[in-house]
C-alpha cells in the first residue's frame, strides 16, 4: 500500500514553524471531509463499449482552504475508461480541510471513485 507513511516519524520541530508542509492522513489531527460533491458523470465511452461499472483510485492534494489542487491516478479498472470522469469530478469537490494543532493544513488523501454501483 503506497499510501502508508505511518512508519515515518515526523519531527515536531520541523512541522511547527512551516506553514506549507504537506501532510498525509496518518499525521493530522483531523482528516478532510467532503462538504460538496457534485454528481459524477458516467462517461460516454463506457456506454458505447457497454461497460456498466468501474473503479478509479486516485490521490488528491487538498489545500488548506479545502480545494483540490492536484490529482494523480493510482489505479483504474478497467483502464482507460473512467479516469477522466473521476479526475474532473474530484477537482470540483470542496472539503472541510484537514487540521493539525488547530490550523488548517494541506494534505494528500486517497479516494476511490466507483462507477455504476
N, C-alpha and C positions, 0 to 999 in steps of 0.2 A: 504494500500500500504506500504509494508515493507521498501521500499527504501526511504521513505520520512523522511529526517532528518532536514527539514528546521526549525523546532521549537527549535532545539538545538542551543544555541548561542556559537560560538567558541570564546574562549578568545584569542584575537590577540597576547597578550604577550606569551601565550603558544605556538602558532604556529611559531612566528617569529624566535626562535632560533633552532627549531627542524627540522633537515634535513629529518628525516624519518617518519614524520607524514603522515598518510594515510587519504586522504580527501574524501568527497563524491561530487557528481556532483553539489550540490547546493552551495558549499563553495569555488569553484575555480574561477579564472578569465576567463580561457578558458578551455573548455572540450576537452578530447582527440578526435582526428578524425582519421579514418581509412586511412592508406596510402597503405596497401597491404592486399588484402583479396582473397586468393586462392579459387577456386571452391569448394563448399561443396559437399561431396559425398552423394548420395542418398543411404540409407542403404539397403543392400541385404534383410534383414529380412522384410522390408516394401514391397519390390517387391514380396517376397514369400507369404506374407499374404495379398497381393492385397490392400495395404493401399497406397493411392495416395497422401495424404498430411498430414502434421503435423506441430507442433509448439513446440519449446523449449525456455523457458525463463531462462536466466542464469545471474549470475553476475560474473564479472571478475575483478581481480586486475591487473590494467595496471601500470607497474612501470615507474619510471621517464625516462627510455630510450625508453618507448613506447612498451615494450614487455609485453605479458600476462603472469603473474606469477602464478596466482591461478584462478581456476574456480569453480563455485558452481551452481548446478541446482536449480532453484527456482520452476519451474513448467514445465510440459510437457503434450502434448496432441496429440495422445494417449500416455499413459505411456509405457515405456519400449521398444520403437521402435527407436526413433530418438536421444535420449540423447547422445549416444556415438559419433555419427557423428558430432553433434553440438559441443561437447566438444573438439574433436580432431581438428575440423576446427578452432575454435576461438583461440586455443592455438598457431596456426601459423600466426595469424593476426599480423600486425605491425601498430602501431599508432604514430601519432604526439602526444607527451604526453600532459597531462593537465598542465596548468601553474597557479601559484599563486604568485603574486608580482614579476613577471618576471622570476621566477625559475620553472623548470620542477618539478612536484610532482607526487607521486604515488596516484592512485585513484581507488576506487571501482566504477564500472559502470555497469548498467544493459543493457542487449541486448536481443532482441527477434530474434530467428533464425527460419525462416519459410521454410518448405519443400514443394515442389510440387505446388507452387502458381505462 
